[in-house]
Amino acid sequence: MVEETSMQLPLDENRMKELFKDALGEFFDERRDLLREVVSEVIEDVGLVHAIKEGEAGVTVSRNEIFNLLEGGA
């Protein structure tokens, strides 16, 4: 009977961060299309946050007014 032994090496936090960064960088090197998509989503989210904050500080508009504008009314 062969007994399996596993050797565990302790990793400190800095080494784990380094390994994670390397793996993530390698992944995005291979999948540039995904990187572009992620960056695009982040930019959209930041823009949305700014728009929401701007809207919260602005004038309140009724739901009907918004739908009238969307339907081409004045």
Biopython code that builds the backbone (N, CA, C, O; Angstrom):
import numpy as np
from Bio.PDB.StructureBuilder import StructureBuilder

atoms = [
    (1, "MET", "N", (0.851, -1.177, 0.000)),
    (1, "MET", "CA", (0.000, 0.000, 0.000)),
    (1, "MET", "C", (0.891, 1.232, 0.000)),
    (1, "MET", "O", (1.808, 1.354, 0.812)),
    (2, "VAL", "N", (0.601, 2.158, -0.939)),
    (2, "VAL", "CA", (1.385, 3.385, -1.045)),
    (2, "VAL", "C", (0.607, 4.509, -0.367)),
    (2, "VAL", "O", (-0.557, 4.758, -0.680)),
    (3, "GLU", "N", (1.262, 5.164, 0.547)),
    (3, "GLU", "CA", (0.623, 6.246, 1.271)),
    (3, "GLU", "C", (0.924, 7.558, 0.552)),
    (3, "GLU", "O", (2.080, 7.895, 0.295)),
    (4, "GLU", "N", (-0.139, 8.284, 0.235)),
    (4, "GLU", "CA", (0.050, 9.578, -0.425)),
    (4, "GLU", "C", (0.322, 10.633, 0.622)),
    (4, "GLU", "O", (-0.357, 10.717, 1.645)),
    (5, "THR", "N", (1.321, 11.427, 0.345)),
    (5, "THR", "CA", (1.599, 12.561, 1.224)),
    (5, "THR", "C", (1.562, 13.801, 0.369)),
    (5, "THR", "O", (2.062, 13.812, -0.756)),
    (6, "SER", "N", (0.980, 14.825, 0.897)),
    (6, "SER", "CA", (0.948, 16.085, 0.167)),
    (6, "SER", "C", (1.820, 17.085, 0.908)),
    (6, "SER", "O", (1.767, 17.213, 2.131)),
    (7, "MET", "N", (2.595, 17.764, 0.149)),
    (7, "MET", "CA", (3.487, 18.754, 0.725)),
    (7, "MET", "C", (2.849, 20.122, 0.560)),
    (7, "MET", "O", (2.598, 20.553, -0.565)),
    (8, "GLN", "N", (2.589, 20.795, 1.634)),
    (8, "GLN", "CA", (1.988, 22.114, 1.564)),
    (8, "GLN", "C", (3.047, 23.148, 1.900)),
    (8, "GLN", "O", (3.740, 23.062, 2.913)),
    (9, "LEU", "N", (3.144, 24.121, 1.017)),
    (9, "LEU", "CA", (4.092, 25.200, 1.231)),
    (9, "LEU", "C", (3.335, 26.435, 1.694)),
    (9, "LEU", "O", (2.341, 26.822, 1.079)),
    (10, "PRO", "N", (3.789, 27.041, 2.751)),
    (10, "PRO", "CA", (3.106, 28.255, 3.202)),
    (10, "PRO", "C", (3.380, 29.409, 2.233)),
    (10, "PRO", "O", (4.511, 29.600, 1.787)),
    (11, "LEU", "N", (2.335, 30.171, 1.913)),
    (11, "LEU", "CA", (2.479, 31.334, 1.047)),
    (11, "LEU", "C", (2.113, 32.579, 1.845)),
    (11, "LEU", "O", (1.060, 32.636, 2.480)),
    (12, "ASP", "N", (2.972, 33.547, 1.804)),
    (12, "ASP", "CA", (2.615, 34.774, 2.498)),
    (12, "ASP", "C", (1.714, 35.619, 1.592)),
    (12, "ASP", "O", (1.591, 35.345, 0.399)),
    (13, "GLU", "N", (1.101, 36.624, 2.158)),
    (13, "GLU", "CA", (0.129, 37.440, 1.434)),
    (13, "GLU", "C", (0.747, 38.118, 0.208)),
    (13, "GLU", "O", (0.116, 38.162, -0.848)),
    (14, "ASN", "N", (1.955, 38.640, 0.328)),
    (14, "ASN", "CA", (2.603, 39.308, -0.801)),
    (14, "ASN", "C", (2.852, 38.341, -1.950)),
    (14, "ASN", "O", (2.674, 38.706, -3.112)),
    (15, "ARG", "N", (3.258, 37.125, -1.644)),
    (15, "ARG", "CA", (3.513, 36.129, -2.683)),
    (15, "ARG", "C", (2.204, 35.736, -3.368)),
    (15, "ARG", "O", (2.170, 35.546, -4.584)),
    (16, "MET", "N", (1.128, 35.613, -2.589)),
    (16, "MET", "CA", (-0.177, 35.291, -3.161)),
    (16, "MET", "C", (-0.627, 36.400, -4.114)),
    (16, "MET", "O", (-1.133, 36.117, -5.199)),
    (17, "LYS", "N", (-0.445, 37.648, -3.715)),
    (17, "LYS", "CA", (-0.817, 38.773, -4.575)),
    (17, "LYS", "C", (-0.011, 38.742, -5.868)),
    (17, "LYS", "O", (-0.550, 38.964, -6.952)),
    (18, "GLU", "N", (1.262, 38.471, -5.745)),
    (18, "GLU", "CA", (2.137, 38.412, -6.909)),
    (18, "GLU", "C", (1.682, 37.305, -7.872)),
    (18, "GLU", "O", (1.605, 37.522, -9.082)),
    (19, "LEU", "N", (1.388, 36.140, -7.336)),
    (19, "LEU", "CA", (0.924, 35.024, -8.165)),
    (19, "LEU", "C", (-0.405, 35.338, -8.830)),
    (19, "LEU", "O", (-0.615, 35.009, -9.998)),
    (20, "PHE", "N", (-1.298, 35.972, -8.089)),
    (20, "PHE", "CA", (-2.598, 36.319, -8.637)),
    (20, "PHE", "C", (-2.454, 37.337, -9.766)),
    (20, "PHE", "O", (-3.081, 37.199, -10.817)),
    (21, "LYS", "N", (-1.635, 38.350, -9.547)),
    (21, "LYS", "CA", (-1.409, 39.369, -10.582)),
    (21, "LYS", "C", (-0.805, 38.744, -11.832)),
    (21, "LYS", "O", (-1.213, 39.071, -12.947)),
    (22, "ASP", "N", (0.152, 37.858, -11.660)),
    (22, "ASP", "CA", (0.765, 37.182, -12.807)),
    (22, "ASP", "C", (-0.266, 36.362, -13.580)),
    (22, "ASP", "O", (-0.315, 36.407, -14.809)),
    (23, "ALA", "N", (-1.081, 35.622, -12.850)),
    (23, "ALA", "CA", (-2.091, 34.773, -13.497)),
    (23, "ALA", "C", (-3.132, 35.625, -14.218)),
    (23, "ALA", "O", (-3.534, 35.305, -15.337)),
    (24, "LEU", "N", (-3.563, 36.700, -13.583)),
    (24, "LEU", "CA", (-4.551, 37.576, -14.190)),
    (24, "LEU", "C", (-3.981, 38.259, -15.431)),
    (24, "LEU", "O", (-4.665, 38.371, -16.448)),
    (25, "GLY", "N", (-2.736, 38.713, -15.350)),
    (25, "GLY", "CA", (-2.084, 39.328, -16.501)),
    (25, "GLY", "C", (-1.952, 38.357, -17.652)),
    (25, "GLY", "O", (-2.185, 38.717, -18.806)),
    (26, "GLU", "N", (-1.583, 37.147, -17.348)),
    (26, "GLU", "CA", (-1.444, 36.117, -18.384)),
    (26, "GLU", "C", (-2.799, 35.802, -19.022)),
    (26, "GLU", "O", (-2.897, 35.625, -20.237)),
    (27, "PHE", "N", (-3.826, 35.733, -18.203)),
    (27, "PHE", "CA", (-5.164, 35.471, -18.715)),
    (27, "PHE", "C", (-5.602, 36.560, -19.684)),
    (27, "PHE", "O", (-6.102, 36.266, -20.769)),
    (28, "PHE", "N", (-5.415, 37.825, -19.291)),
    (28, "PHE", "CA", (-5.853, 38.917, -20.151)),
    (28, "PHE", "C", (-4.953, 39.076, -21.380)),
    (28, "PHE", "O", (-5.401, 39.602, -22.398)),
    (29, "ASP", "N", (-3.712, 38.637, -21.305)),
    (29, "ASP", "CA", (-2.870, 38.620, -22.501)),
    (29, "ASP", "C", (-3.461, 37.665, -23.537)),
    (29, "ASP", "O", (-3.440, 37.939, -24.737)),
    (30, "GLU", "N", (-3.978, 36.556, -23.059)),
    (30, "GLU", "CA", (-4.557, 35.558, -23.950)),
    (30, "GLU", "C", (-5.965, 35.940, -24.409)),
    (30, "GLU", "O", (-6.405, 35.527, -25.482)),
    (31, "ARG", "N", (-6.657, 36.715, -23.609)),
    (31, "ARG", "CA", (-8.051, 37.082, -23.916)),
    (31, "ARG", "C", (-8.220, 38.599, -23.950)),
    (31, "ARG", "O", (-8.954, 39.167, -23.142)),
    (32, "ARG", "N", (-7.542, 39.243, -24.883)),
    (32, "ARG", "CA", (-7.626, 40.705, -24.992)),
    (32, "ARG", "C", (-9.057, 41.175, -25.231)),
    (32, "ARG", "O", (-9.439, 42.248, -24.763)),
    (33, "ASP", "N", (-9.852, 40.386, -25.953)),
    (33, "ASP", "CA", (-11.238, 40.751, -26.207)),
    (33, "ASP", "C", (-12.021, 40.876, -24.899)),
    (33, "ASP", "O", (-12.853, 41.770, -24.748)),
    (34, "LEU", "N", (-11.748, 39.980, -23.968)),
    (34, "LEU", "CA", (-12.418, 40.021, -22.681)),
    (34, "LEU", "C", (-11.968, 41.237, -21.880)),
    (34, "LEU", "O", (-12.775, 41.874, -21.204)),
    (35, "LEU", "N", (-10.694, 41.553, -21.956)),
    (35, "LEU", "CA", (-10.179, 42.733, -21.257)),
    (35, "LEU", "C", (-10.877, 43.990, -21.756)),
    (35, "LEU", "O", (-11.286, 44.835, -20.960)),
    (36, "ARG", "N", (-11.013, 44.114, -23.085)),
    (36, "ARG", "CA", (-11.695, 45.283, -23.652)),
    (36, "ARG", "C", (-13.131, 45.369, -23.143)),
    (36, "ARG", "O", (-13.626, 46.448, -22.818)),
    (37, "GLU", "N", (-13.783, 44.225, -23.081)),
    (37, "GLU", "CA", (-15.166, 44.190, -22.611)),
    (37, "GLU", "C", (-15.259, 44.612, -21.148)),
    (37, "GLU", "O", (-16.149, 45.380, -20.784)),
    (38, "VAL", "N", (-14.359, 44.123, -20.313)),
    (38, "VAL", "CA", (-14.361, 44.461, -18.893)),
    (38, "VAL", "C", (-14.121, 45.957, -18.713)),
    (38, "VAL", "O", (-14.819, 46.612, -17.938)),
    (39, "VAL", "N", (-13.137, 46.495, -19.427)),
    (39, "VAL", "CA", (-12.826, 47.922, -19.307)),
    (39, "VAL", "C", (-14.015, 48.752, -19.790)),
    (39, "VAL", "O", (-14.351, 49.766, -19.177)),
    (40, "SER", "N", (-14.645, 48.334, -20.870)),
    (40, "SER", "CA", (-15.812, 49.037, -21.392)),
    (40, "SER", "C", (-16.944, 49.059, -20.370)),
    (40, "SER", "O", (-17.584, 50.092, -20.169)),
    (41, "GLU", "N", (-17.190, 47.927, -19.728)),
    (41, "GLU", "CA", (-18.244, 47.848, -18.709)),
    (41, "GLU", "C", (-17.937, 48.767, -17.531)),
    (41, "GLU", "O", (-18.831, 49.430, -17.005)),
    (42, "VAL", "N", (-16.687, 48.802, -17.123)),
    (42, "VAL", "CA", (-16.293, 49.662, -16.001)),
    (42, "VAL", "C", (-16.525, 51.126, -16.351)),
    (42, "VAL", "O", (-17.044, 51.891, -15.538)),
    (43, "ILE", "N", (-16.137, 51.516, -17.574)),
    (43, "ILE", "CA", (-16.330, 52.904, -18.012)),
    (43, "ILE", "C", (-17.820, 53.250, -18.048)),
    (43, "ILE", "O", (-18.216, 54.333, -17.616)),
    (44, "GLU", "N", (-18.641, 52.340, -18.559)),
    (44, "GLU", "CA", (-20.088, 52.569, -18.575)),
    (44, "GLU", "C", (-20.633, 52.734, -17.161)),
    (44, "GLU", "O", (-21.447, 53.621, -16.904)),
    (45, "ASP", "N", (-20.180, 51.873, -16.240)),
    (45, "ASP", "CA", (-20.647, 51.947, -14.856)),
    (45, "ASP", "C", (-20.258, 53.268, -14.204)),
    (45, "ASP", "O", (-21.055, 53.867, -13.483)),
    (46, "VAL", "N", (-19.043, 53.719, -14.456)),
    (46, "VAL", "CA", (-18.594, 55.001, -13.891)),
    (46, "VAL", "C", (-19.451, 56.134, -14.454)),
    (46, "VAL", "O", (-19.866, 57.029, -13.717)),
    (47, "GLY", "N", (-19.714, 56.094, -15.757)),
    (47, "GLY", "CA", (-20.566, 57.110, -16.370)),
    (47, "GLY", "C", (-21.967, 57.106, -15.795)),
    (47, "GLY", "O", (-22.561, 58.159, -15.566)),
    (48, "LEU", "N", (-22.494, 55.907, -15.562)),
    (48, "LEU", "CA", (-23.825, 55.783, -14.984)),
    (48, "LEU", "C", (-23.866, 56.359, -13.568)),
    (48, "LEU", "O", (-24.825, 57.039, -13.203)),
    (49, "VAL", "N", (-22.849, 56.094, -12.784)),
    (49, "VAL", "CA", (-22.781, 56.636, -11.422)),
    (49, "VAL", "C", (-22.775, 58.162, -11.460)),
    (49, "VAL", "O", (-23.480, 58.812, -10.687)),
    (50, "HIS", "N", (-21.977, 58.727, -12.363)),
    (50, "HIS", "CA", (-21.931, 60.189, -12.487)),
    (50, "HIS", "C", (-23.288, 60.739, -12.915)),
    (50, "HIS", "O", (-23.727, 61.768, -12.402)),
    (51, "ALA", "N", (-23.956, 60.067, -13.849)),
    (51, "ALA", "CA", (-25.268, 60.518, -14.310)),
    (51, "ALA", "C", (-26.296, 60.452, -13.178)),
    (51, "ALA", "O", (-27.120, 61.354, -13.029)),
    (52, "ILE", "N", (-26.243, 59.391, -12.390)),
    (52, "ILE", "CA", (-27.175, 59.263, -11.265)),
    (52, "ILE", "C", (-26.941, 60.365, -10.251)),
    (52, "ILE", "O", (-27.893, 60.978, -9.768)),
    (53, "LYS", "N", (-25.680, 60.623, -9.923)),
    (53, "LYS", "CA", (-25.371, 61.689, -8.956)),
    (53, "LYS", "C", (-25.818, 63.045, -9.486)),
    (53, "LYS", "O", (-26.361, 63.859, -8.739)),
    (54, "GLU", "N", (-25.591, 63.287, -10.769)),
    (54, "GLU", "CA", (-26.003, 64.541, -11.372)),
    (54, "GLU", "C", (-27.523, 64.663, -11.346)),
    (54, "GLU", "O", (-28.067, 65.735, -11.082)),
    (55, "GLY", "N", (-28.201, 63.549, -11.622)),
    (55, "GLY", "CA", (-29.656, 63.550, -11.599)),
    (55, "GLY", "C", (-30.221, 63.776, -10.213)),
    (55, "GLY", "O", (-31.244, 64.442, -10.056)),
    (56, "GLU", "N", (-29.560, 63.224, -9.202)),
    (56, "GLU", "CA", (-30.028, 63.411, -7.827)),
    (56, "GLU", "C", (-29.917, 64.856, -7.394)),
    (56, "GLU", "O", (-30.695, 65.318, -6.560)),
    (57, "ALA", "N", (-28.956, 65.576, -7.952)),
    (57, "ALA", "CA", (-28.744, 66.974, -7.581)),
    (57, "ALA", "C", (-29.588, 67.910, -8.445)),
    (57, "ALA", "O", (-29.640, 69.110, -8.179)),
    (58, "GLY", "N", (-30.244, 67.383, -9.468)),
    (58, "GLY", "CA", (-30.985, 68.208, -10.414)),
    (58, "GLY", "C", (-32.443, 68.358, -10.058)),
    (58, "GLY", "O", (-32.884, 68.035, -8.955)),
    (59, "VAL", "N", (-33.170, 68.859, -11.030)),
    (59, "VAL", "CA", (-34.606, 69.114, -10.884)),
    (59, "VAL", "C", (-35.366, 67.806, -11.085)),
    (59, "VAL", "O", (-35.008, 66.996, -11.940)),
    (60, "THR", "N", (-36.405, 67.609, -10.299)),
    (60, "THR", "CA", (-37.240, 66.425, -10.426)),
    (60, "THR", "C", (-38.182, 66.580, -11.608)),
    (60, "THR", "O", (-38.773, 67.640, -11.812)),
    (61, "VAL", "N", (-38.314, 65.511, -12.384)),
    (61, "VAL", "CA", (-39.177, 65.509, -13.563)),
    (61, "VAL", "C", (-40.161, 64.360, -13.416)),
    (61, "VAL", "O", (-39.806, 63.288, -12.925)),
    (62, "SER", "N", (-41.385, 64.583, -13.838)),
    (62, "SER", "CA", (-42.399, 63.542, -13.692)),
    (62, "SER", "C", (-42.193, 62.426, -14.716)),
    (62, "SER", "O", (-41.537, 62.609, -15.741)),
    (63, "ARG", "N", (-42.760, 61.294, -14.414)),
    (63, "ARG", "CA", (-42.679, 60.130, -15.301)),
    (63, "ARG", "C", (-43.325, 60.451, -16.647)),
    (63, "ARG", "O", (-42.796, 60.087, -17.697)),
    (64, "ASN", "N", (-44.466, 61.130, -16.610)),
    (64, "ASN", "CA", (-45.169, 61.478, -17.844)),
    (64, "ASN", "C", (-44.332, 62.383, -18.736)),
    (64, "ASN", "O", (-44.330, 62.223, -19.956)),
    (65, "GLU", "N", (-43.624, 63.329, -18.140)),
    (65, "GLU", "CA", (-42.774, 64.214, -18.925)),
    (65, "GLU", "C", (-41.679, 63.427, -19.651)),
    (65, "GLU", "O", (-41.366, 63.706, -20.808)),
    (66, "ILE", "N", (-41.116, 62.466, -18.974)),
    (66, "ILE", "CA", (-40.059, 61.641, -19.576)),
    (66, "ILE", "C", (-40.626, 60.837, -20.740)),
    (66, "ILE", "O", (-40.026, 60.801, -21.814)),
    (67, "PHE", "N", (-41.784, 60.188, -20.540)),
    (67, "PHE", "CA", (-42.366, 59.389, -21.605)),
    (67, "PHE", "C", (-42.800, 60.234, -22.784)),
    (67, "PHE", "O", (-42.709, 59.799, -23.932)),
    (68, "ASN", "N", (-43.276, 61.444, -22.507)),
    (68, "ASN", "CA", (-43.629, 62.360, -23.601)),
    (68, "ASN", "C", (-42.393, 62.678, -24.448)),
    (68, "ASN", "O", (-42.476, 62.709, -25.676)),
    (69, "LEU", "N", (-41.265, 62.909, -23.809)),
    (69, "LEU", "CA", (-40.044, 63.192, -24.540)),
    (69, "LEU", "C", (-39.587, 61.979, -25.335)),
    (69, "LEU", "O", (-39.155, 62.111, -26.480)),
    (70, "LEU", "N", (-39.681, 60.802, -24.735)),
    (70, "LEU", "CA", (-39.254, 59.582, -25.432)),
    (70, "LEU", "C", (-40.155, 59.259, -26.618)),
    (70, "LEU", "O", (-39.695, 58.689, -27.607)),
    (71, "GLU", "N", (-41.423, 59.614, -26.529)),
    (71, "GLU", "CA", (-42.356, 59.341, -27.609)),
    (71, "GLU", "C", (-42.352, 60.438, -28.669)),
    (71, "GLU", "O", (-43.105, 60.373, -29.640)),
    (72, "GLY", "N", (-41.500, 61.447, -28.477)),
    (72, "GLY", "CA", (-41.382, 62.497, -29.481)),
    (72, "GLY", "C", (-42.276, 63.680, -29.225)),
    (72, "GLY", "O", (-42.350, 64.589, -30.051)),
    (73, "GLY", "N", (-42.948, 63.689, -28.115)),
    (73, "GLY", "CA", (-43.811, 64.821, -27.774)),
    (73, "GLY", "C", (-43.005, 65.960, -27.161)),
    (73, "GLY", "O", (-41.823, 65.807, -26.852)),
    (74, "ALA", "N", (-43.642, 67.069, -26.995)),
    (74, "ALA", "CA", (-42.960, 68.234, -26.433)),
    (74, "ALA", "C", (-43.418, 68.538, -25.041)),
    (74, "ALA", "O", (-42.939, 69.491, -24.428)),
]
sb = StructureBuilder()
sb.init_structure("model")
sb.init_model(0)
sb.init_chain("A")
sb.init_seg("    ")
for serial, (resi, resn, name, xyz) in enumerate(atoms, 1):
    if name == "N":
        sb.init_residue(resn, " ", resi, " ")
    sb.init_atom(name, np.array(xyz, "f"), 0.0, 1.0, " ", f" {name:<3s}", serial, name[0])
structure = sb.get_structure()
